[in-house]
């Protein structure tokens, strides 16, 4: 292997953890518990593909992530499909009232939540709470 190929391969491999973290993961049973047990700060987005409020929240979240890459680096974002998991044990245990609910968790504590809110300032405040918890 020549030097150029080696450097290209090394660079690509070093990006894998960052790419795996970028964006949101789709919820599966046990994923939240595992992330919390690993000490991660978790940002849950209970959403439905047909929900206009959810789409508005997603646009704000994506814009904030683009403005501050630290969010994606420090916070575990998990999308919870309301149609599939709205009546799940996770939704019941967190008392999620409806789709378009955003929740931040760390350890065994809920650090904040927004229900049906689309304000950039409010969502940024919630994401900043998550970022602060991840840095602690």
Secondary structure as UniProt FT lines:
FT   HELIX           3..21
FT   STRAND          25..26
FT   TURN            29..30
FT   HELIX           31..37
FT   TURN            38..39
FT   STRAND          41..47
FT   TURN            49..50
FT   HELIX           52..67
FT   HELIX           70..74
FT   STRAND          75..81
FT   HELIX           82..85
FT   TURN            86..87
FT   HELIX           89..93
FT   TURN            94..95
FT   STRAND          101..106
FT   TURN            107..108
FT   STRAND          109..115
FT   HELIX           120..135
//
